[in-house]
Amino acid sequence: MNHRPDPAACAACPTHDRAQLARLGVDLADVDYVVALAGNPNTGKSTVFNALTGLRQHTGNWPGKTVARAEGAFRYAGRRYKLVDLPGTYSLLSTSVDEEVARDFILFGRPDVTVIVVDATRLERNLNLVLQVLAITDRAVVCLNLMDEARRHGLAVDHRRLARDLGVRVVPTAARGGEGLPALLEAIDEVATGATGRHTRHIWREPPRVRRAVADLVAGLEALFPDLPNARWVALRLLDGDERIVEAVRRGELPVPAAPVAVPLALEVAP
Amino acid sequence: MTRAPASDAERLLARAQQWRWEIGHGFHDQLMEAIYAEAARLADRAVTRPQGPPRFDLDRAIDRLVTSRRWGFALMLLLFTLVFWITISGANVPSAWLSWLLIEQGHPFLKHLSAAIGLSPWLSGLLVDGMYLATAWVVSVMLPPMAIFFPLFTLLEDFGYLPRVAFNLDRAFHRAGAHGKQALSMMMGFGCNAAGVVATRVIDSPRERLIAILTNNFALCNGRWPTQILIAGLFIGSVAPAFLAGFLSALAVVGVAVLGVLMTFAVSWGLSRTLLRGEVSTFSLELPPYRPPRIWRTIVTSLVDRTAYVLWRAVVFALPAGAAIWLVANVSLGEVPLAGHLVRVLDPVGLLLGLNGVILLAYVVAIPANEIVIPTVLMLTVLMTGVADVGAGSGVMFELEGASLARLLDAGGWTLLTAVNLMLFSLMHNPCSTTLLTIYRETGSRRWTVVAALLPLALGVLATFAVAQTCRLVAIAARTP
């Protein structure tokens, strides 16, 4: 049997302290950490954004609604967070402006945590993006959203197994009804305050020739950028001829991991 | 950030380039396939699907109907007609009530007040007859239809209907040589063209994105819906028996909107064969699940975000416009007020286009915001005709509802042709200055911004000219035995 937590029982539990969350709207002063909100279009990213910041970004039920970044803030457990809602994208590999906005922010904006909002009813398609984000950063939380719809369709999603497979926290939520948001906040807080891992996920087991090319370029990249956490991903992008990344290598702009305490954004991505 | 010595970086890039040659084509596809395969494997491990025969899927059943080739378009038209019918027939009562409050009661009250505190006639004219009345006009004419239309439209959007409309239109866009996602930016344009232009960012190819930007203006925006709804209600509705009036007006508005969509296709087709030749790219459009809209929340948000936003914008532009109109109406050059000269200069052009000088002048005044076209037209008409029972002084607008409004426009020489051509011209003219600024920001090109301004204007002039001349020829032919 699948046991769902009873919200009422949770609220009564002493460890559950709703007062820990304060929605700060657009008050972006003195933030301690920056959290990016990524995900496929139409997975409820903006709903999560609104629930955490108390803002009212219009949420439309169609893909392509958010094409620029929206920013808001919240305070949780005494720490101030800036939340950046990125355009919904299916991948980070192609060339449209909205995908570039999302990719550039995750890579160059150096968020302390990247939350990937995922549609539980369309897990396979959504995981494409998750895998690509995890190749860039391991400071990530997967928000397995729309669990209410998954249940309605009779789907059971084993979030524990998914978390083990992906190597990051996976939090089931139904953001429209507020379900699972306390756990999401906890996970964000944990990743933000936790030690930096240096192990991004490998996208694939490359064929031999590609492997040799990747190994060669990774060695070169690590010599140039000693602390680069995602050298393998950068190498793959170079092999794919990604102009933006070529330019970043040329100018020496590849970001190294943020210091334990959040630093201001290094690069504002122009809308 | 670490800064690498430039030469090392260049060497690395050169090596990457070499490897690219060795690995050869198909790397990108291999990479994508690997990601897809891994995603499929992980999803398969995590998800347990329900056993047994697939249940009846309501979403799919609805989709099959609303995106079917036979019923899709008919259903679309029916739905939008219904929305406009509700808007037009629902807006009358609150409109009358607001105009009674703001204009019949509010205006004389403010006049007395300004006389009591001893304002000079000039100042009281500028503030009360100019700025206040223009604003009161905007509020009473625009607030009720917007307060009904936007929540209805937002409900459709939240339900998930808009992507289905995009799906229906995709094939047509493809045939026009444009990107199917243009349907989405067009949908956004029905709210606001500036937002629609920004929404074209979802289109990857610069060529197709430019087509989408240049044609976005053919989607009727917030600022123009009220014009369409009002004029259709006054003139189109009046040619039908009373019980059909609302329906016919709604149909006329839908007709103009559909014409806008057809223009979008036609102009996209033309551009993709002349200035912007190239390949059509493919994409996949996801049909999101239908979600029951949270009705109260949607209504409140759309009232706050859309209705209040548009109204605020209109008021902000109406205040200076009201002052400007009052000034041109009261500053005389020789014997005739300035506005008289301007209108007289524009009248011959207006006549050719089946419009009049007042309308053309209103469109010049309304470049910053389409929202103030109607108030400007009405104020100028009062001024030019000097209809006796409508106002105490020239340049002042009083009653506005129903019969008296129609009477006023009749006195201004308006006919059914004027109304039809005004609706056409409202659909096809230069975008407002906000949209033009956005186009400039998104394209970074002055040339394309100029094209975006002149292309629809030229088409509008052409269309109204053609309609006016055809109409007159038919009229002459009918009179000649």
Contacts between the chains, C-beta under 8 A, distances in Angstrom:
chain1	res1	chain2	res2	distance
A	41	B	286	6.8
A	42	B	286	6.6
A	42	B	288	4.4
A	56	B	301	6.0
A	56	B	304	7.5
A	56	B	305	7.1
A	58	B	301	6.6
A	58	B	305	5.6
A	59	B	158	7.6
A	60	B	157	5.1
A	60	B	158	6.7
A	60	B	162	7.4
A	61	B	157	6.4
A	61	B	158	5.1
A	61	B	159	6.7
A	61	B	160	4.3
A	61	B	162	7.7
A	61	B	163	7.9
A	61	B	288	5.5
A	61	B	291	5.5
A	61	B	293	8.0
A	62	B	157	6.8
A	62	B	160	7.0
A	62	B	162	4.8
A	62	B	163	4.6
A	62	B	166	7.7
A	62	B	184	7.0
A	62	B	187	7.7
A	62	B	288	6.3
A	63	B	163	6.7
A	63	B	184	7.4
A	63	B	202	7.9
A	63	B	285	7.3
A	63	B	286	5.5
A	63	B	288	6.8
A	64	B	181	6.8
A	64	B	184	4.8
A	64	B	185	7.9
A	64	B	199	6.5
A	64	B	202	4.3
A	67	B	198	6.0
A	67	B	199	5.8
A	67	B	201	4.3
A	67	B	202	6.2
A	68	B	198	6.9
A	68	B	201	7.7
A	87	B	201	7.6
A	93	B	28	7.6
A	93	B	31	7.6
A	93	B	32	7.2
A	94	B	204	6.3
A	95	B	204	5.4
A	96	B	201	6.8
A	96	B	202	6.2
A	96	B	203	6.5
A	96	B	204	4.0
A	97	B	201	4.1
A	97	B	202	8.0
A	98	B	201	5.0
A	98	B	202	5.5
A	101	B	201	7.9
A	121	B	289	7.2
A	123	B	43	4.3
A	123	B	46	6.4
A	123	B	47	5.5
A	124	B	39	5.5
A	124	B	40	5.4
A	124	B	43	3.8
A	124	B	44	7.7
A	125	B	39	7.4
A	127	B	38	7.7
A	127	B	39	3.7
A	127	B	42	5.5
A	127	B	43	5.6
A	128	B	35	5.4
A	128	B	36	6.3
A	128	B	39	4.8
A	130	B	39	7.7
A	131	B	35	5.5
A	131	B	38	5.9
A	131	B	39	6.0
A	132	B	35	6.7
A	149	B	289	6.4
A	153	B	50	7.4
A	154	B	49	7.5
A	154	B	50	3.4
A	154	B	55	7.4
A	155	B	47	6.0
A	155	B	48	7.2
A	155	B	49	6.3
A	155	B	50	7.0
A	156	B	47	7.2
A	156	B	48	4.2
A	157	B	46	5.7
A	157	B	47	5.4
A	157	B	48	7.8
A	158	B	45	7.7
A	158	B	46	5.0
A	158	B	47	7.6
A	158	B	48	7.3
A	159	B	46	7.4
A	161	B	45	6.0
A	161	B	46	5.4
A	162	B	42	6.8
A	162	B	45	7.7
A	162	B	46	4.3
A	165	B	42	5.3
A	165	B	45	6.4
A	165	B	46	7.3
A	166	B	42	7.1
A	176	B	294	7.8
A	203	B	31	7.2
A	203	B	34	6.4
A	203	B	35	6.0
A	203	B	38	7.4
A	204	B	31	7.0
A	204	B	34	3.4
A	204	B	35	6.9
A	204	B	38	6.5
A	205	B	34	7.8
A	207	B	30	7.4
A	209	B	22	6.8
A	209	B	23	6.0
A	210	B	23	6.0
A	210	B	27	7.2
A	210	B	30	7.7
A	213	B	19	4.0
A	213	B	22	7.1
A	213	B	23	6.1
A	216	B	15	6.8
A	216	B	19	7.0
A	217	B	12	7.0
A	217	B	15	6.9
A	217	B	16	5.7
A	217	B	19	6.9
A	220	B	11	7.8
A	220	B	12	4.4
A	220	B	15	6.5
A	221	B	12	6.9
A	223	B	8	7.5
A	224	B	2	7.7
A	224	B	4	4.2
A	224	B	8	5.8
A	224	B	9	6.3
A	224	B	12	6.4
A	225	B	2	5.6
A	225	B	4	6.7
A	226	B	2	7.0
A	227	B	2	7.5
A	235	B	16	7.7
A	236	B	31	6.6
A	238	B	13	7.2
A	238	B	16	4.0
A	239	B	16	6.5
A	239	B	19	6.1
A	239	B	20	5.9
A	239	B	23	6.4
A	239	B	27	6.0
A	240	B	27	6.2
A	240	B	28	5.5
A	240	B	31	6.6
A	241	B	20	6.2
A	246	B	13	6.0
A	246	B	16	7.8
A	249	B	4	7.9
A	249	B	9	5.5
A	249	B	12	6.6
A	249	B	13	6.1
A	250	B	6	7.5
A	250	B	9	5.3
A	250	B	10	7.0
A	250	B	13	6.4
A	251	B	9	8.0
A	252	B	1	7.1
A	252	B	2	6.6
A	252	B	3	4.2
A	252	B	4	4.4
A	252	B	6	7.9
A	252	B	9	6.4
A	253	B	1	6.5
A	254	B	1	7.8
A	255	B	1	6.5
A	256	B	1	6.8
A	256	B	2	6.3
A	266	B	1	6.7
